[in-house]
Amino acid sequence: MVTKLKSAVIGTGAISKEHLSFISKSERAHLASVCDLSKVSAKYAAQRFGADSAYTDYRQMLDEVKPDIVHILTPPHTHKRIAKDCLEAGVHVFCEKPITPTYDEFKELWTFAQSHNRWVIENQNYCFNEPILAIEKLVADGTLGEVQEVEVRIALPVRDGGAFADENLPNPIHKMPAGVIHDFLTHLCSMVVRFIPDFERVSAVWSNHGGGDLFRYDDLDAIVIGGSAHARIRFSCHTPPKTFTVTVRGSKGYAETDLFQPHLRCVIPRAGEQLSPLINHFLNGCDLIGASFTNFRNKIMQQTTYEGIHRLLDKTYEAVIDGKEPPISFEDMERTHHLINALLLEVNHV
């Protein structure tokens, strides 16, 4: 029989659907409880996904349910306190990004987890989307050559309505050091350090082109240099359409994708030097046509761009059950938050 972890979820906001759907279907998990400050939300989530119980007080849930692993899906400024309480109760923690507001708080939380012999894992889900795994394979097998450039770009109209734009009920993310953009920094930076793990220099331009007091920043343009490798990090809310593009250029060729409209385009050496450009055009054209049909089907089936979450969670549960290191390691999180910290340091601002 497959070992199952007793799972609990704290926070039943929008992202909880992805976590709860995984837990409710996984052979490695049993959904023991959900918790939310809203009794109605907690009860609804419990009924929809088949949890054994629902709570409004997570400390009471920890005492009575005694889960093996807890998913923390609350606003970022609450993560550290909740995570510490879970770790102190002997529970592994899987936490939504950003795991803490600052680099120093992350290191404090990691040290606390080590002292209690438990894992604390940040959700870096896009690293486990199929196109990114495919690009990593192209790097690992030498197809792209030595990585020279990485460009990661997110464009989202965060000012045009939605959860971030309500001045009467400001989203808690506005309190983070980078404001709304902080909600996306883990995604941006985890992609960079996936391909350029070490860096020496960072230059960042933070802007508030839309003005007003609600948004601290609505635009980021940064350069990261590690040895001979360069990376560009870009966030914009003024350049539609919505996009999350990742481009990795090596000494032999390059690969690129858009994680919001998944596809994979590779320009690499092919058999026959003279025909290589034509073969690249033909193969990439076929792949783009196939991706168009797949993306259309996903829209119809209401499938999201979070396919990496389920893959990451499955690998995480497997690792915890087997007593092995989770797929998001301390080094992954440390490098990501070290880069976030560097972007935020005044000395690196242009």
C-alpha positions in Angstrom: 0.0 0.0 0.0 1.1 3.6 -0.8 1.9 5.6 2.3 -0.3 8.7 2.7 0.5 11.9 4.5 -2.2 13.5 6.6 -2.6 16.9 5.0 -4.1 20.2 6.1 -4.6 23.5 4.3 -4.6 26.9 5.9 -6.2 29.6 3.7 -8.9 28.9 1.2 -8.4 31.7 -1.3 -8.1 31.3 -5.1 -4.8 29.4 -5.2 -6.2 26.8 -2.7 -8.2 25.2 -5.5 -4.9 23.9 -7.0 -3.6 22.6 -3.7 -6.9 21.0 -2.6 -7.5 19.4 -6.0 -4.1 17.8 -5.8 -4.5 16.5 -2.3 -8.0 15.2 -2.9 -6.8 13.1 -5.9 -3.3 12.1 -4.8 -2.5 8.6 -3.7 0.1 10.0 -1.4 -2.2 12.4 0.5 -5.3 12.3 2.7 -7.1 15.7 3.2 -7.6 15.8 7.0 -8.6 19.4 7.4 -8.9 22.9 6.0 -8.7 26.1 7.9 -9.8 29.7 7.1 -10.8 32.7 9.2 -14.1 32.6 7.3 -16.1 29.7 8.7 -18.2 29.7 5.5 -15.1 29.4 3.2 -13.6 26.7 5.3 -16.8 24.7 5.4 -17.3 25.1 1.6 -13.8 24.0 0.8 -14.1 21.0 3.1 -17.3 19.9 1.5 -16.1 20.5 -2.1 -12.8 18.6 -1.7 -13.8 16.0 0.9 -11.8 17.1 3.9 -12.5 15.4 7.2 -12.9 18.7 9.2 -13.0 22.5 8.9 -11.5 25.0 11.3 -11.2 28.8 11.8 -8.3 28.5 14.2 -5.2 26.9 12.8 -3.6 26.3 16.2 -6.7 24.3 17.3 -6.4 22.4 14.1 -2.8 21.5 14.7 -3.6 20.4 18.2 -6.6 18.2 17.3 -5.8 17.0 13.8 -2.1 16.6 14.1 -1.3 16.6 10.4 1.9 15.5 8.8 2.1 18.4 6.3 0.4 21.7 6.1 -0.1 23.9 3.1 0.1 27.6 4.1 -1.9 29.7 1.5 -2.5 32.9 3.5 -1.2 36.4 2.7 2.7 36.6 2.7 3.1 38.7 5.9 1.4 35.9 7.9 3.6 33.1 6.6 6.5 33.2 9.0 4.3 33.1 12.2 2.1 30.3 10.9 5.0 28.3 9.6 6.8 28.5 12.9 3.7 27.3 14.8 3.4 24.4 12.3 7.1 23.5 12.6 6.9 23.7 16.4 4.0 21.2 16.2 6.2 18.8 14.3 4.6 19.4 10.9 6.3 19.8 7.5 5.4 23.0 5.7 4.6 23.7 2.1 4.2 27.5 1.7 3.0 29.7 -1.0 5.3 32.3 -2.4 6.8 34.6 -1.3 7.6 32.5 1.8 8.7 35.6 3.8 8.9 39.3 3.1 12.7 39.5 3.5 15.8 37.4 2.9 16.8 37.6 6.6 13.4 36.3 7.6 13.7 33.4 5.2 17.1 32.4 6.7 15.5 32.7 10.2 12.6 30.4 9.2 14.9 27.8 7.6 17.1 27.7 10.7 14.0 27.2 12.8 12.8 24.4 10.5 16.2 22.6 10.8 16.1 22.9 14.6 12.8 21.0 14.5 14.0 18.5 11.9 11.2 19.4 9.5 11.1 20.6 5.9 9.9 24.1 4.9 9.3 24.3 1.1 8.3 27.3 -1.0 6.0 26.9 -3.9 8.2 27.6 -7.0 5.7 25.9 -9.3 6.6 27.4 -12.6 10.0 25.7 -12.4 8.1 22.5 -12.9 6.0 23.4 -15.9 6.7 21.2 -18.9 8.4 23.9 -21.1 10.9 24.8 -18.3 11.7 21.2 -17.6 12.3 20.8 -21.4 14.7 23.8 -21.5 16.5 22.5 -18.5 17.0 19.2 -20.3 18.4 21.1 -23.4 20.9 22.8 -21.1 21.8 19.6 -19.2 22.5 17.5 -22.4 24.5 20.3 -23.9 22.2 21.1 -26.8 22.1 24.8 -26.1 25.8 24.9 -25.1 27.0 27.0 -22.1 24.3 29.3 -20.8 25.1 33.0 -21.7 21.8 34.9 -21.4 18.5 34.4 -19.6 15.5 36.8 -20.0 12.4 36.4 -17.9 9.5 38.8 -18.5 6.0 39.1 -17.0 3.4 41.5 -18.3 0.2 41.7 -16.3 -2.4 44.6 -16.1 -2.4 44.6 -12.3 -3.7 48.2 -12.3 -6.7 47.5 -14.5 -9.1 46.2 -11.8 -8.8 42.9 -10.0 -7.4 41.9 -6.6 -4.6 44.5 -6.6 -6.4 47.6 -7.8 -9.1 48.2 -5.1 -8.1 51.3 -3.2 -11.0 50.8 -0.7 -9.8 47.3 0.2 -6.0 47.2 -0.5 -4.6 43.8 -1.0 -2.1 42.8 1.7 0.6 42.3 -0.9 0.9 46.2 -1.1 2.6 46.0 2.3 5.5 43.9 0.9 8.9 45.6 0.2 8.3 45.7 -3.6 4.5 46.1 -3.3 2.5 44.2 -5.9 5.5 43.2 -7.9 6.8 41.3 -4.8 4.0 38.8 -5.5 5.8 37.8 -8.8 9.5 38.2 -7.7 9.7 34.5 -6.7 8.6 33.4 -10.1 11.0 35.8 -11.9 14.0 35.2 -9.7 13.6 31.4 -9.4 13.7 31.2 -13.2 17.0 33.2 -13.4 18.8 31.2 -10.7 17.6 27.9 -12.3 19.9 28.7 -15.2 22.4 31.2 -13.7 22.7 30.0 -10.1 25.4 32.5 -9.0 25.7 36.2 -9.7 28.0 39.1 -8.7 26.3 42.2 -9.9 22.7 43.5 -10.0 21.3 46.7 -11.4 17.6 47.4 -10.9 15.3 50.2 -12.1 12.0 50.3 -10.1 9.3 52.7 -11.4 5.7 53.7 -10.7 4.7 54.9 -14.1 1.0 54.9 -13.3 1.4 57.2 -10.2 -0.7 57.3 -7.1 -0.2 56.1 -3.6 -1.7 52.6 -3.9 1.1 51.0 -6.0 4.7 51.3 -4.7 6.0 50.1 -8.1 4.3 48.9 -11.3 7.5 48.4 -13.4 10.8 46.6 -12.9 13.8 46.4 -15.3 16.9 44.7 -13.9 20.2 43.2 -15.1 21.9 40.4 -13.3 25.4 39.4 -14.1 27.1 36.1 -13.1 30.5 35.6 -14.6 30.1 35.8 -18.4 26.3 35.1 -18.1 23.8 37.9 -18.1 20.1 37.9 -17.2 17.3 40.4 -17.6 14.3 40.5 -15.3 11.3 42.5 -16.5 7.9 43.2 -15.0 5.4 45.6 -16.7 1.7 46.3 -16.3 1.6 48.6 -19.3 2.6 46.3 -22.2 -0.2 43.9 -23.1 -1.0 41.1 -23.8 -0.5 39.0 -20.6 2.7 37.1 -20.9 5.3 35.2 -18.9 8.2 34.5 -21.3 11.4 32.7 -20.5 14.3 32.7 -23.0 17.6 30.9 -22.4 20.5 31.5 -24.8 23.5 29.3 -24.9 26.8 29.2 -26.9 25.1 26.9 -29.4 21.5 28.0 -29.6 18.5 29.2 -27.7 15.1 28.1 -26.4 12.1 30.2 -25.4 8.5 29.7 -24.1 5.5 31.7 -22.8 4.2 30.0 -19.7 0.8 31.7 -20.1 0.5 30.3 -23.6 2.7 27.2 -23.4 4.9 26.3 -26.3 8.6 25.6 -26.9 10.6 27.2 -29.6 14.2 26.0 -30.1 16.8 27.4 -32.5 19.6 24.8 -32.3 22.1 23.1 -34.6 20.4 20.6 -36.8 21.7 17.9 -39.2 23.3 19.7 -42.2 24.6 23.2 -41.5 23.2 24.8 -44.6 19.7 23.5 -43.9 19.7 24.1 -40.1 17.8 27.4 -40.3 15.1 25.9 -42.5 14.7 22.8 -40.3 14.4 25.0 -37.2 11.7 27.0 -38.9 9.8 23.9 -40.0 10.0 22.1 -36.7 9.2 25.1 -34.6 6.2 25.9 -36.9 4.9 22.4 -36.4 5.3 22.7 -32.6 3.6 26.1 -32.5 0.6 24.7 -34.4 0.4 21.8 -32.0 0.7 24.1 -29.0 -2.2 26.3 -30.5 -4.6 23.3 -30.5 -3.4 22.2 -27.0 -3.9 25.7 -25.6 -7.3 26.1 -27.2 -8.3 22.7 -25.6 -7.0 23.9 -22.2 -9.1 27.1 -22.5 -12.2 25.0 -23.2 -11.5 22.6 -20.4 -10.7 25.6 -18.0 -7.2 24.2 -17.3 -4.9 26.8 -15.8 -1.2 27.6 -16.2 -0.5 26.0 -12.8 0.3 22.5 -14.1 3.6 22.7 -12.4 2.1 22.8 -9.0 0.7 19.3 -9.2 4.0 17.9 -10.5 5.9 19.8 -7.7 3.5 18.6 -5.0 3.7 15.0 -6.1 7.5 15.1 -6.0 7.4 16.8 -2.6 5.1 14.3 -1.1 7.1 11.4 -2.5 10.3 12.9 -1.0 8.8 13.5 2.4 7.4 9.9 2.5 10.8 8.5 1.4 12.8 10.7 3.8 14.6 12.4 0.9 15.3 16.1 0.1 12.3 17.8 -1.5 12.5 19.0 -5.2 12.7 22.6 -4.0 15.9 22.6 -2.0 17.4 25.0 0.5 19.8 26.1 -2.2 16.9 26.8 -4.7 15.1 29.0 -2.1 18.3 30.7 -0.8 19.5 31.7 -4.3 16.0 32.9 -5.2 15.7 35.1 -2.1 19.3 36.3 -2.3 18.5 37.6 -5.7 15.2 39.2 -4.6 17.1 40.8 -1.8 19.8 42.2 -4.2 17.0 43.7 -6.4 15.6 45.5 -3.4 18.9 46.9 -2.0 19.1 50.6 -2.5 22.8 50.3 -3.5 21.7 48.3 -6.6 19.0 50.8 -7.7 19.6 52.8 -10.8 
